[in-house]
Amino acid sequence: MDSSSSVKIVSKHFVKPKTIAEESKQPYYLSPWDYAMLSVHYIQKGILFHKPIHYSIDAFLEKLRESLAITLVHFYPLAGRLSTIKTEIPKSFSVFVDCNNSPGARFIYATSDLCVEDIVNPTHVPLIVHSFFDHHRAVNHDGHTMSLLSVQVTELVDGIFIGVSMNHALGDGTSFWNFFNSFSVIFQAQEINKNDDLCLKNPPVLKRYIPEGYGPLFSLPYSHPDEFIRSYESPILKERIFSFSSETIRNLKAKVNQVCGTTSISSFQSLTAVIWRCITRARRLPLEQETSCRLAADNRLRMHPPLHRDYFGNCISALRTAAKAGELLENDIGFAAMKLHQVIAEQTSEKVSQMIDQWLKSPFIYHIDRLFEPMSVMMGSSPRFNKYGCEFGMGKAVTLRSGYAHKFDGKVSAYPGREGGGSIDMEVCLVPEFMDALESDEEFMSLVSF
């Protein structure tokens, strides 16, 4: 890949919902989980396609903008901006979404002289992929002055990359991929029947979760954002996508369950155990040093009563388990797998309620550099999200990529494998020294598909 390659912004537009819902004229309130996200990055995920034959970029962009306007009717908060109410005595800082005083979501068209193979072929993800996303390094609080949603279409020589940046205070991965899938469904329906009044199969449930007896407006004990907003600078990282075939995953799950004398450990828990163990070995930690592993867990169905599967908002916890490096490496894979399984099994409705109560008594804001300990592993995203279902009339995507957001040493994001059938791709971010060691780890590399 030519080091002079770049991404050139050609045009920028704002897109508003095609019709204005009556409810969008009211303030859209945030839940405790949403407030906690104000100082972390936007979610940045995107999909790479081969450019179809007989292709008009102008017609494609126009149809995409139209489809976005219709999608925003269903997801109208994403067309708004954050707004704040402050008081000095007592100190109070409340945030909500104003859907009226906003130009809408941002839509960007960019071009690049790169080819699909320049993105897919390198062993490590090239840094230029970060340029395929808007809102580079933005934190969610920036949604006061920046759009809460941005769609960037980057035209490559032989491909199209659709990168979406969504404010994480508005929703989690489940919400993000519901939006992305709905956007694709509406685009494809537009191609078939020009139906503006499309009914989505899985419409977002926009009614915010507000604990009983509270809200709808919550307040933080601050008078200025500088007191709780911190920027985050990622270290120099190597990022690589490791693929694991459905057969490898099946065999690994069977082996782990046999070792543990159970049938209840999932494929994802089994693979996470391998990654935690092998990254720990790659780091050559002292045997007495503690290392943690966190998994992003969806709480929607864990709550009592449960929230709807398509609840739009944040509803996740980063579940933590820990062990000494020596324990992880001297025991078999079942040791790590069982620790992960237990922490997930213990995430009951009572635990979720405790976390909410804790926030209500003493509101907190997540900061990436404080939330995740050094020398730990954080598993984000999920192979269950229907990421390859987003086709936009171009057929199945070639691959998935992400932006700069939320990347640090030990961050791993799980994607479904392109082949389907239970295959999984893992996007692993490590400092160069540890990535080199992981790529030399026989236990790990014996499971990777090439």
C-alpha positions as CSV (number, residue, x, y, z in Angstrom):
1,M,0.0,0.0,0.0
2,D,1.3,3.4,-1.0
3,S,2.1,5.4,2.1
4,S,0.9,8.6,0.3
5,S,-2.6,7.1,0.1
6,S,-5.2,9.3,1.7
7,V,-8.9,9.8,2.1
8,K,-10.4,12.9,0.5
9,I,-13.7,14.4,1.7
10,V,-15.8,15.3,-1.3
11,S,-19.1,16.4,0.3
12,K,-20.9,16.8,3.6
13,H,-24.6,17.0,4.2
14,F,-27.0,16.9,7.1
15,V,-30.0,14.6,6.9
16,K,-33.1,15.1,9.0
17,P,-35.9,12.5,9.5
18,K,-38.2,12.4,6.5
19,T,-41.2,13.1,8.7
20,I,-41.2,14.7,12.1
21,A,-42.7,12.5,14.9
22,E,-44.8,14.3,17.4
23,E,-42.8,12.8,20.3
24,S,-39.6,14.1,18.8
25,K,-40.7,17.7,19.8
26,Q,-40.3,16.8,23.5
27,P,-36.9,16.4,25.2
28,Y,-35.5,12.9,24.9
29,Y,-34.1,11.8,28.3
30,L,-31.1,9.7,29.1
31,S,-30.9,6.8,31.6
32,P,-28.2,6.2,34.2
33,W,-26.4,3.8,31.8
34,D,-26.4,6.5,29.1
35,Y,-25.0,9.2,31.5
36,A,-22.1,6.9,32.4
37,M,-21.0,6.9,28.8
38,L,-20.6,10.7,28.4
39,S,-16.7,10.6,28.5
40,V,-16.1,7.6,26.2
41,H,-15.9,7.5,22.5
42,Y,-18.5,7.2,19.8
43,I,-19.1,3.7,18.5
44,Q,-17.3,3.4,15.1
45,K,-18.0,0.3,13.0
46,G,-18.2,-0.1,9.3
47,I,-18.5,-2.6,6.4
48,L,-16.5,-3.0,3.3
49,F,-18.1,-4.1,0.0
50,H,-16.9,-4.9,-3.5
51,K,-18.1,-2.2,-5.9
52,P,-20.9,-3.6,-8.1
53,I,-20.6,-3.7,-11.8
54,H,-22.8,-1.1,-13.6
55,Y,-22.5,1.2,-10.7
56,S,-23.4,4.9,-10.3
57,I,-22.0,6.5,-7.2
58,D,-24.3,9.5,-7.5
59,A,-27.5,7.3,-7.7
60,F,-26.2,5.2,-4.8
61,L,-25.5,8.2,-2.5
62,E,-28.9,9.8,-3.3
63,K,-30.7,6.6,-2.4
64,L,-28.6,6.2,0.7
65,R,-29.4,9.7,1.9
66,E,-33.1,9.1,1.2
67,S,-33.0,5.8,3.1
68,L,-31.2,7.5,6.0
69,A,-34.0,10.1,6.2
70,I,-36.6,7.3,6.4
71,T,-34.5,5.3,9.0
72,L,-34.3,8.4,11.2
73,V,-38.1,8.6,11.4
74,H,-37.8,5.3,13.4
75,F,-34.5,6.4,15.2
76,Y,-35.3,10.1,15.6
77,P,-33.1,10.8,18.7
78,L,-30.0,10.1,16.4
79,A,-30.9,13.3,14.4
80,G,-30.8,15.4,17.6
81,R,-28.1,17.1,19.6
82,L,-27.2,16.9,23.3
83,S,-28.3,19.8,25.5
84,T,-27.5,20.6,29.1
85,I,-29.3,22.3,32.0
86,K,-26.8,23.6,34.7
87,T,-27.3,25.1,38.1
88,E,-24.5,26.4,40.4
89,I,-26.1,26.0,43.8
90,P,-26.4,23.2,44.3
91,K,-24.0,22.0,41.6
92,S,-26.0,20.2,39.0
93,F,-25.4,19.1,35.4
94,S,-28.3,17.4,33.5
95,V,-28.1,16.2,29.9
96,F,-30.9,15.3,27.4
97,V,-31.3,15.1,23.7
98,D,-32.9,18.0,21.9
99,C,-34.4,16.7,18.6
100,N,-35.6,20.2,17.5
101,N,-32.6,22.4,17.5
102,S,-30.3,20.3,15.3
103,P,-29.3,20.2,11.6
104,G,-29.7,16.3,11.7
105,A,-27.4,13.4,11.2
106,R,-24.2,13.9,9.2
107,F,-23.7,12.3,5.8
108,I,-20.2,12.3,4.2
109,Y,-19.0,11.2,0.9
110,A,-15.2,10.6,0.5
111,T,-12.9,9.0,-2.0
112,S,-9.6,7.1,-1.7
113,D,-7.1,5.6,-4.2
114,L,-7.0,2.4,-2.2
115,C,-8.3,-0.9,-3.4
116,V,-10.2,-3.5,-1.4
117,E,-7.1,-5.7,-1.2
118,D,-5.2,-2.8,0.5
119,I,-7.6,-3.1,3.4
120,V,-8.1,-6.9,3.5
121,N,-4.6,-8.3,2.6
122,P,-2.2,-6.7,5.2
123,T,-1.6,-8.8,8.3
124,H,-2.3,-5.8,10.5
125,V,-5.2,-3.4,9.9
126,P,-3.8,-0.3,8.2
127,L,-4.1,2.9,10.1
128,I,-5.8,4.6,7.2
129,V,-9.0,2.7,8.1
130,H,-9.5,5.2,10.9
131,S,-10.0,7.9,8.2
132,F,-13.1,5.9,7.0
133,F,-15.0,7.3,10.0
134,D,-16.2,10.7,11.1
135,H,-15.9,11.9,14.7
136,H,-12.3,10.8,15.1
137,R,-11.4,10.8,18.8
138,A,-14.7,12.5,19.7
139,V,-16.2,11.7,23.1
140,N,-19.9,11.4,23.5
141,H,-20.2,14.8,25.4
142,D,-19.1,16.4,22.1
143,G,-22.6,15.5,20.9
144,H,-23.6,19.0,22.2
145,T,-21.8,20.5,19.1
146,M,-21.4,17.4,16.8
147,S,-24.0,15.2,15.2
148,L,-25.0,12.2,17.3
149,L,-24.9,10.0,14.2
150,S,-22.6,10.2,11.2
151,V,-22.5,8.0,8.0
152,Q,-19.4,8.2,5.9
153,V,-19.3,6.5,2.5
154,T,-15.7,6.1,1.3
155,E,-15.4,5.1,-2.4
156,L,-12.3,3.0,-3.1
157,V,-11.1,2.1,-6.6
158,D,-13.0,-1.2,-6.5
159,G,-15.0,-1.0,-3.3
160,I,-17.3,0.9,-1.0
161,F,-16.9,1.4,2.7
162,I,-19.8,2.4,4.8
163,G,-18.6,3.7,8.2
164,V,-21.1,4.6,10.9
165,S,-20.2,6.7,14.0
166,M,-22.9,6.7,16.7
167,N,-22.9,8.6,20.0
168,H,-22.5,5.9,22.7
169,A,-24.6,7.8,25.2
170,L,-27.5,7.1,22.9
171,G,-27.0,3.4,22.6
172,D,-24.9,0.3,22.9
173,G,-23.8,-2.3,20.3
174,T,-27.3,-3.9,20.2
175,S,-28.8,-0.5,19.5
176,F,-26.1,0.4,17.0
177,W,-26.5,-2.8,14.9
178,N,-30.3,-2.5,15.0
179,F,-29.9,0.9,13.4
180,F,-27.4,-0.3,10.9
181,N,-29.6,-3.3,9.9
182,S,-32.7,-1.1,9.7
183,F,-30.8,1.3,7.5
184,S,-29.9,-1.5,5.1
185,V,-33.4,-3.0,5.1
186,I,-34.9,0.4,4.3
187,F,-32.4,1.0,1.5
188,Q,-33.2,-2.4,-0.1
189,A,-36.9,-1.8,0.3
190,Q,-36.5,1.5,-1.5
191,E,-34.9,-0.4,-4.4
192,I,-37.9,-2.7,-4.7
193,N,-41.0,-0.6,-4.0
194,K,-40.1,3.0,-3.1
195,N,-42.1,2.4,0.1
196,D,-41.6,5.5,2.4
197,D,-43.9,4.1,5.1
198,L,-41.8,1.0,5.7
199,C,-42.7,-1.0,8.9
200,L,-39.5,-2.4,10.4
201,K,-39.6,-6.0,11.6
202,N,-37.6,-5.0,14.7
203,P,-38.4,-1.4,15.3
204,P,-36.4,0.2,18.1
205,V,-38.1,0.6,21.5
206,L,-37.3,4.2,22.2
207,K,-39.0,4.6,25.6
208,R,-36.1,5.1,27.9
209,Y,-35.5,3.0,31.0
210,I,-36.0,5.3,34.0
211,P,-35.8,3.6,37.4
212,E,-39.1,3.8,39.3
213,G,-39.4,6.9,41.5
214,Y,-36.6,8.8,39.6
215,G,-36.1,11.0,36.6
216,P,-37.0,11.6,33.9
217,L,-34.0,14.1,34.2
218,F,-31.0,13.0,36.2
219,S,-28.3,15.3,37.4
220,L,-24.5,14.9,37.9
221,P,-22.9,16.7,40.8
222,Y,-20.8,19.0,38.6
223,S,-21.0,22.5,37.3
224,H,-18.7,22.2,34.3
225,P,-17.9,19.3,31.8
226,D,-14.2,19.8,32.5
227,E,-14.8,18.2,35.9
228,F,-15.9,14.8,34.4
229,I,-14.9,14.7,30.7
230,R,-11.4,13.4,29.9
231,S,-9.9,12.9,26.5
232,Y,-8.2,9.6,25.8
233,E,-5.1,9.0,23.7
234,S,-4.5,5.5,22.5
235,P,-0.9,4.1,22.6
236,I,0.7,2.9,19.4
237,L,-1.0,-0.4,18.7
238,K,-0.9,-3.2,16.2
239,E,-4.4,-4.3,15.3
240,R,-5.2,-7.7,13.6
241,I,-8.3,-9.7,12.7
242,F,-7.9,-13.3,13.7
243,S,-10.5,-15.7,12.2
244,F,-11.7,-18.9,13.9
245,S,-13.7,-21.4,11.8
246,S,-17.0,-22.9,12.9
247,E,-15.3,-26.3,13.1
248,T,-12.5,-24.9,15.3
249,I,-15.0,-23.2,17.6
250,R,-17.1,-26.4,17.9
251,N,-14.1,-28.5,18.8
252,L,-12.8,-25.9,21.3
253,K,-16.2,-25.7,23.0
254,A,-16.4,-29.5,23.3
255,K,-12.8,-29.7,24.6
256,V,-13.4,-27.0,27.3
257,N,-16.7,-28.6,28.4
258,Q,-15.1,-32.0,28.7
259,V,-12.2,-30.6,30.7
260,C,-14.7,-28.8,33.0
261,G,-17.1,-31.8,33.3
262,T,-20.0,-29.7,32.1
263,T,-22.0,-28.8,29.0
264,S,-22.9,-25.2,29.9
265,I,-19.8,-23.3,28.8
266,S,-20.5,-21.4,25.6
267,S,-18.4,-21.2,22.4
268,F,-17.7,-17.5,23.1
269,Q,-16.6,-18.2,26.7
270,S,-14.3,-21.0,25.5
271,L,-12.7,-18.7,22.9
272,T,-12.4,-15.8,25.3
273,A,-10.6,-18.1,27.8
274,V,-8.0,-19.0,25.1
275,I,-7.5,-15.3,24.2
276,W,-7.1,-14.2,27.9
277,R,-4.6,-17.0,28.5
278,C,-2.6,-16.5,25.4
279,I,-2.4,-12.7,25.7
280,T,-1.3,-13.1,29.3
281,R,1.5,-15.5,28.2
282,A,2.5,-13.0,25.4
283,R,2.9,-10.3,28.0
284,R,5.3,-12.5,30.1
285,L,3.8,-11.2,33.3
286,P,5.3,-12.1,36.7
287,L,3.4,-15.2,37.9
288,E,2.1,-13.4,41.0
289,Q,0.7,-10.5,39.0
290,E,-3.1,-10.3,38.7
291,T,-4.7,-10.0,35.3
292,S,-8.3,-9.4,34.7
293,C,-10.7,-10.2,31.8
294,R,-13.9,-8.2,31.2
295,L,-16.8,-9.1,29.0
296,A,-19.5,-6.8,27.7
297,A,-22.8,-8.3,28.8
298,D,-26.2,-7.3,27.6
299,N,-28.6,-6.8,30.6
300,R,-31.9,-6.4,28.7
301,L,-33.2,-9.9,29.4
302,R,-31.4,-10.1,32.8
303,M,-33.5,-7.4,34.3
304,H,-36.7,-7.9,36.2
305,P,-39.0,-7.2,34.5
306,P,-36.8,-7.7,31.4
307,L,-36.4,-4.8,28.9
308,H,-37.4,-5.5,25.3
309,R,-34.7,-7.1,23.1
310,D,-34.9,-4.0,20.8
311,Y,-34.7,-1.5,23.6
312,F,-32.8,1.4,22.2
313,G,-30.2,2.8,24.7
314,N,-27.3,1.5,26.8
315,C,-28.0,-1.7,28.8
316,I,-24.6,-3.3,29.3
317,S,-22.1,-4.1,32.0
318,A,-18.4,-4.9,31.7
319,L,-18.3,-8.1,33.8
320,R,-14.9,-8.7,35.5
321,T,-13.1,-11.8,36.5
322,A,-9.4,-12.0,37.5
323,A,-6.6,-14.4,38.3
324,K,-2.9,-14.4,38.8
325,A,-0.9,-14.9,35.7
326,G,0.6,-18.1,37.1
327,E,-2.9,-19.6,37.8
328,L,-4.0,-18.9,34.2
329,L,-0.9,-20.4,32.6
330,E,-0.2,-23.4,35.0
331,N,-3.8,-24.6,34.9
332,D,-5.5,-26.0,31.8
333,I,-7.9,-23.9,29.6
334,G,-10.8,-25.1,31.8
335,F,-9.6,-22.9,34.7
336,A,-10.0,-19.6,32.7
337,A,-13.2,-20.8,31.0
338,M,-14.9,-21.6,34.3
339,K,-14.0,-18.3,35.8
340,L,-15.6,-16.5,32.8
341,H,-18.6,-18.7,32.9
342,Q,-19.2,-18.1,36.6
343,V,-19.0,-14.3,36.4
344,I,-21.6,-14.4,33.6
345,A,-23.9,-16.8,35.4
346,E,-23.7,-14.5,38.5
347,Q,-25.0,-11.5,36.5
348,T,-28.6,-11.7,37.8
349,S,-31.4,-9.1,37.9
350,E,-30.4,-8.4,41.5
351,K,-26.8,-7.6,40.4
352,V,-28.1,-5.3,37.7
353,S,-30.4,-3.6,40.2
354,Q,-27.5,-3.1,42.6
355,M,-25.4,-1.4,39.9
356,I,-28.3,1.0,39.1
357,D,-28.9,1.8,42.8
358,Q,-25.1,2.4,43.2
359,W,-25.2,4.9,40.3
360,L,-28.3,6.7,41.6
361,K,-26.7,7.2,45.0
362,S,-23.3,8.2,43.6
363,P,-23.4,9.0,39.8
364,F,-20.2,8.0,38.0
365,I,-18.8,8.5,34.5
366,Y,-16.7,5.9,32.7
367,H,-13.2,6.8,31.7
368,I,-11.3,4.4,29.4
369,D,-8.0,4.8,31.2
370,R,-9.5,4.2,34.6
371,L,-12.1,1.5,33.7
372,F,-9.7,-1.1,32.3
373,E,-6.6,-2.0,34.3
374,P,-3.3,-2.3,32.5
375,M,-2.3,-5.9,31.4
376,S,-6.0,-6.9,31.3
377,V,-8.2,-8.1,28.4
378,M,-11.5,-6.5,27.5
379,M,-13.9,-8.3,25.2
380,G,-16.3,-6.0,23.4
381,S,-19.0,-6.2,20.7
382,S,-20.5,-9.6,20.0
383,P,-20.5,-12.4,17.3
384,R,-24.3,-12.5,17.7
385,F,-24.9,-9.2,16.1
386,N,-26.2,-9.5,12.5
387,K,-23.4,-7.6,11.0
388,Y,-23.2,-9.3,7.6
389,G,-27.0,-8.8,7.2
390,C,-26.3,-5.2,6.2
391,E,-26.0,-5.5,2.4
392,F,-27.3,-2.2,0.9
393,G,-28.0,-3.8,-2.4
394,M,-24.3,-4.9,-2.9
395,G,-24.5,-8.4,-1.6
396,K,-22.6,-9.8,1.4
397,A,-19.8,-7.6,2.7
398,V,-16.1,-8.5,2.2
399,T,-15.2,-7.7,5.9
400,L,-15.9,-5.5,8.9
401,R,-13.6,-2.8,10.3
402,S,-13.7,-0.3,13.2
403,G,-12.4,3.2,13.8
404,Y,-10.0,4.7,16.4
405,A,-12.6,4.5,19.2
406,H,-12.1,2.5,22.4
407,K,-8.8,1.0,21.4
408,F,-6.1,0.2,24.0
409,D,-3.7,-2.6,24.7
410,G,-5.8,-5.7,25.4
411,K,-9.0,-4.6,23.7
412,V,-10.6,-7.4,21.7
413,S,-13.8,-7.0,19.6
414,A,-15.9,-10.0,18.5
415,Y,-17.5,-10.2,15.1
416,P,-19.4,-13.0,13.4
417,G,-17.1,-14.8,10.9
418,R,-18.0,-14.1,7.2
419,E,-18.6,-17.8,6.5
420,G,-21.3,-17.9,9.2
421,G,-22.3,-21.1,10.9
422,G,-20.8,-20.1,14.3
423,S,-17.4,-18.9,13.0
424,I,-16.0,-15.9,14.9
425,D,-13.5,-13.1,14.0
426,M,-11.7,-11.4,16.8
427,E,-10.2,-7.9,16.3
428,V,-7.2,-7.8,18.7
429,C,-5.4,-4.6,19.7
430,L,-2.0,-4.9,21.4
431,V,1.2,-2.9,21.7
432,P,3.6,-4.2,19.0
433,E,5.8,-6.2,21.4
434,F,2.8,-8.2,22.7
435,M,1.3,-8.7,19.3
436,D,4.5,-10.1,18.0
437,A,4.6,-12.5,20.9
438,L,0.9,-13.5,20.4
439,E,1.6,-14.3,16.7
440,S,4.4,-16.6,17.9
441,D,2.1,-18.4,20.4
442,E,1.6,-22.0,19.2
443,E,-1.5,-22.7,21.2
444,F,-3.2,-19.5,19.9
445,M,-2.1,-19.7,16.2
446,S,-3.0,-23.4,15.9
447,L,-6.6,-22.3,16.3
448,V,-6.5,-19.4,13.7
449,S,-7.8,-19.9,10.2
450,F,-5.8,-18.4,7.3
